[in-house]
Each structure stands twice: as structure tokens, then as C-alpha cells.
């Protein structure tokens, strides 16, 4: 059974930084894209950052220049460094990964971690 476990959320003042981590475990053959999404109350879940297995990254304009995604393939772990945080970054952040296991690829989600940015 494959699972994603996130850590690193919390409360921070505007302008501050947080680092999220997400570790994949279980019967894993390979991991393709890993990413982070967020969902604020009353809003749709949106992509925050994504990284391919060979390190190509993708960010929406709302976080470009402030957030950095990275991954450690040896540890099956993805990180999200968030700097210059704004109150509008407040949301539940979810880890996502496309994981090959038992002969096929499947999309997996973490349980979510709350990030709150106070003004």
C-alpha cells in the first residue's frame, strides 16, 4: 500500500517562510511527477508547484519567485520551500504524486497540512 505523509505546516506571519515535506512510502516502483496543491475555504483546489522525475518544475504566476519545489528521489520525498508568504497563501496544502506500483501508475494524495499566514 502506498501512502504520502506530509509535514511542516503551521502558522506564520506575512513575509515569513515555511517548508513543507512529503514522503512517499510503500510498494513503489517509480515516481513520475510530484507536486503540491492547495485549497482555501470556498475555493477550488489549485496547483502550487510540480516537479518531474528529472527536475523540471512548474509554478503558477501567483507563487513564482516565492516558492521552490524540490525532490529527493532516493528518499521518495518532495519539498516545498515557501518564502515571502502572504495571507492569501493560507490554505490546506496537499501533496500529490503519480506513483508506479504493482504494474501500473496511480495518482496519490496526502492528507493535507494547514498553512496559515497572518497579516
BELBEL-V274663 format. One record per residue. N is the residue number from 0. RES is the residue in three letters. PHI is phi in radians with two decimals (* if undefined). OMEGA is omega in radians with two decimals (none if undefined). D_CENTER is the distance of its C-alpha to the mean C-alpha in Angstrom with 2 decimals. Layout:
n:N res:RES phi:PHI omega:OMEGA d_center:D_CENTER
n:N res:RES phi:PHI omega:OMEGA d_center:D_CENTER
This chain:
n:0 res:UNK phi:* omega:-3.12 d_center:20.21
n:1 res:UNK phi:-1.72 omega:3.03 d_center:16.56
n:2 res:UNK phi:-2.50 omega:3.08 d_center:13.96
n:3 res:UNK phi:-1.99 omega:-3.13 d_center:10.39
n:4 res:UNK phi:-2.11 omega:-3.09 d_center:10.58
n:5 res:UNK phi:-1.74 omega:3.03 d_center:8.24
n:6 res:UNK phi:-2.71 omega:3.00 d_center:10.00
n:7 res:UNK phi:1.91 omega:3.10 d_center:10.60
n:8 res:UNK phi:-1.25 omega:3.10 d_center:10.81
n:9 res:UNK phi:2.77 omega:-3.11 d_center:14.28
n:10 res:UNK phi:-1.87 omega:3.14 d_center:16.89
n:11 res:UNK phi:-2.52 omega:3.09 d_center:17.54
n:12 res:UNK phi:-1.39 omega:3.08 d_center:20.17
n:13 res:UNK phi:-0.96 omega:-3.08 d_center:19.81
n:14 res:UNK phi:1.63 omega:-3.11 d_center:19.62
n:15 res:UNK phi:-1.46 omega:-3.08 d_center:17.89
n:16 res:UNK phi:-2.31 omega:3.01 d_center:14.79
n:17 res:UNK phi:-2.51 omega:3.07 d_center:12.04
n:18 res:UNK phi:-2.21 omega:3.10 d_center:9.83
n:19 res:UNK phi:-1.73 omega:3.06 d_center:6.94
n:20 res:UNK phi:-2.24 omega:3.10 d_center:7.29
n:21 res:UNK phi:-2.55 omega:-3.12 d_center:6.86
n:22 res:UNK phi:-1.94 omega:3.08 d_center:10.21
n:23 res:UNK phi:-1.69 omega:3.13 d_center:11.77
n:24 res:UNK phi:-2.47 omega:3.14 d_center:15.45
n:25 res:UNK phi:2.04 omega:-3.11 d_center:18.53
n:26 res:UNK phi:-1.44 omega:-3.04 d_center:20.63
n:27 res:UNK phi:-1.93 omega:3.05 d_center:18.50
n:28 res:UNK phi:-1.56 omega:3.10 d_center:20.40
n:29 res:UNK phi:-2.79 omega:3.11 d_center:17.79
n:30 res:UNK phi:-2.14 omega:3.14 d_center:14.19
n:31 res:UNK phi:-1.52 omega:-3.12 d_center:14.06
n:32 res:UNK phi:-1.38 omega:2.98 d_center:11.06
n:33 res:UNK phi:-2.13 omega:-3.10 d_center:7.49
n:34 res:UNK phi:-2.77 omega:3.08 d_center:4.77
n:35 res:UNK phi:-2.20 omega:3.04 d_center:2.63
n:36 res:UNK phi:-2.15 omega:3.06 d_center:5.90
n:37 res:UNK phi:-2.47 omega:3.11 d_center:8.19
n:38 res:UNK phi:-2.45 omega:3.07 d_center:11.73
n:39 res:UNK phi:-1.62 omega:-3.13 d_center:14.55
n:40 res:UNK phi:-0.97 omega:3.10 d_center:17.88
n:41 res:UNK phi:1.36 omega:-3.12 d_center:19.98
n:42 res:UNK phi:-2.13 omega:3.10 d_center:17.55
n:43 res:UNK phi:-1.35 omega:3.06 d_center:15.86
n:44 res:UNK phi:-1.18 omega:-3.11 d_center:12.22
n:45 res:UNK phi:-2.31 omega:3.11 d_center:11.07
n:46 res:UNK phi:-1.23 omega:3.08 d_center:8.84
n:47 res:UNK phi:-1.86 omega:-3.14 d_center:7.30
n:48 res:UNK phi:-2.91 omega:3.09 d_center:6.80
n:49 res:UNK phi:-2.54 omega:3.12 d_center:7.64
n:50 res:UNK phi:-2.49 omega:3.12 d_center:9.71
n:51 res:UNK phi:-1.44 omega:-3.12 d_center:12.70
n:52 res:UNK phi:-1.14 omega:3.11 d_center:14.48
n:53 res:UNK phi:-1.82 omega:2.94 d_center:16.83
n:54 res:UNK phi:1.60 omega:3.09 d_center:14.54
n:55 res:UNK phi:-1.36 omega:-3.06 d_center:14.81
n:56 res:UNK phi:-1.95 omega:3.13 d_center:12.18
n:57 res:UNK phi:-2.54 omega:3.14 d_center:12.00
n:58 res:UNK phi:-2.38 omega:2.96 d_center:11.46
n:59 res:UNK phi:-1.33 omega:-3.10 d_center:13.33
n:60 res:UNK phi:-1.07 omega:-3.07 d_center:16.24
n:61 res:UNK phi:-1.12 omega:-3.11 d_center:15.12
n:62 res:UNK phi:-2.12 omega:-3.09 d_center:12.68
n:63 res:UNK phi:-1.03 omega:-3.12 d_center:14.38
n:64 res:UNK phi:1.56 omega:3.13 d_center:16.03
n:65 res:UNK phi:-1.97 omega:-3.11 d_center:14.15
n:66 res:UNK phi:-1.88 omega:3.08 d_center:10.52
n:67 res:UNK phi:-2.33 omega:3.09 d_center:10.10
n:68 res:UNK phi:-1.76 omega:3.07 d_center:7.67
n:69 res:UNK phi:-2.59 omega:3.13 d_center:9.52
n:70 res:UNK phi:-2.53 omega:3.05 d_center:10.18
n:71 res:UNK phi:-2.02 omega:-3.06 d_center:13.16
n:72 res:UNK phi:-1.14 omega:3.14 d_center:14.70
n:73 res:UNK phi:-1.17 omega:-3.12 d_center:17.38
n:74 res:UNK phi:-1.81 omega:-3.10 d_center:15.18
n:75 res:UNK phi:0.91 omega:-3.04 d_center:12.82
n:76 res:UNK phi:-2.21 omega:3.06 d_center:9.96
n:77 res:UNK phi:-2.13 omega:-3.09 d_center:6.90
n:78 res:UNK phi:-2.15 omega:3.01 d_center:6.57
n:79 res:UNK phi:-2.34 omega:3.06 d_center:5.84
n:80 res:UNK phi:-1.59 omega:-3.09 d_center:9.44
n:81 res:UNK phi:-2.02 omega:3.13 d_center:10.50
n:82 res:UNK phi:-2.02 omega:3.12 d_center:14.25
n:83 res:UNK phi:0.85 omega:-3.07 d_center:16.96
n:84 res:UNK phi:-1.15 omega:-3.14 d_center:15.26
n:85 res:UNK phi:-2.10 omega:3.10 d_center:17.20
n:86 res:UNK phi:-0.96 omega:-3.14 d_center:18.16
n:87 res:UNK phi:-1.27 omega:3.03 d_center:16.79
n:88 res:UNK phi:-1.45 omega:3.13 d_center:13.18
n:89 res:UNK phi:-1.09 omega:-3.09 d_center:13.97
n:90 res:UNK phi:-3.11 omega:2.90 d_center:12.07
n:91 res:UNK phi:-1.54 omega:-3.10 d_center:10.34
n:92 res:UNK phi:-1.79 omega:-3.10 d_center:6.55
n:93 res:UNK phi:-2.05 omega:3.02 d_center:5.64
n:94 res:UNK phi:-1.49 omega:3.13 d_center:4.03
n:95 res:UNK phi:-2.43 omega:3.11 d_center:6.50
n:96 res:UNK phi:-2.64 omega:3.04 d_center:9.01
n:97 res:UNK phi:-1.70 omega:-2.93 d_center:12.57
n:98 res:UNK phi:-2.06 omega:3.05 d_center:14.63
n:99 res:UNK phi:-1.56 omega:-3.11 d_center:18.34
n:100 res:UNK phi:-2.65 omega:3.07 d_center:20.28
n:101 res:UNK phi:0.97 omega:2.99 d_center:23.96
n:102 res:UNK phi:1.65 omega:3.12 d_center:24.84
n:103 res:UNK phi:-2.65 omega:3.13 d_center:22.35
n:104 res:UNK phi:-1.68 omega:-3.14 d_center:18.79
n:105 res:UNK phi:-2.53 omega:3.10 d_center:16.82
n:106 res:UNK phi:-1.46 omega:3.13 d_center:13.58
n:107 res:UNK phi:-2.11 omega:3.13 d_center:11.83
n:108 res:UNK phi:-2.21 omega:2.99 d_center:9.64
n:109 res:UNK phi:-1.42 omega:-3.06 d_center:8.84
n:110 res:UNK phi:-1.42 omega:3.14 d_center:11.13
n:111 res:UNK phi:1.70 omega:3.07 d_center:9.13
n:112 res:UNK phi:-2.38 omega:-3.05 d_center:9.57
n:113 res:UNK phi:-1.40 omega:2.99 d_center:11.78
n:114 res:UNK phi:-2.09 omega:3.14 d_center:11.71
n:115 res:UNK phi:-2.15 omega:-3.14 d_center:15.26
n:116 res:UNK phi:-1.99 omega:-3.12 d_center:16.83
n:117 res:UNK phi:-1.61 omega:-3.11 d_center:20.60
n:118 res:UNK phi:-1.58 omega:none d_center:23.04
